[in-house]
């Protein structure tokens, strides 16, 4: 358990905390969302935040690698923030069902599903890709060169 803690959980939660702190800082500084699309197909982006995510993903992968993590663990640590956001998005469904039962009002599932799908692109898919780019870059940077490990042919 201690090995997994240092290889996955610490780097992953550090990446999550850094990404959320940077997002909150951007909001406090007055950075505005970038709006792509119109009407029900509108997607919102925080461009400076998205540009920072490859570095945060690379940091998570680096810390995981430094703790002895495998390639898969490195990549998982790099995309950990988007996995936590995915869990939060998916928990909205059961919470919504509980609220409907408590309040007695019915929600329109098609509207909720459309909003989650639309927001999932801007908050999960694109940030996940940005984090993965950083993790893959760090993996390529840290992986030993195949030519340096092959014995010389004499």
Secondary structure, 3 states (H helix, E strand, C coil): CHHHHHHHHHHHHHHHHHHHHHHHHHHHCCCCCEEECCHHHCEEECHHHHHHHHHHHHHHHHHHHHCCCCHHHHHHHHCHHHHHHHHHHHHHHHHHHHHHHHHCCCCCHHHHHHHHHHHHHHHHHHHHHHHHHHHHHHHHHHCCCHHHHCCCCC
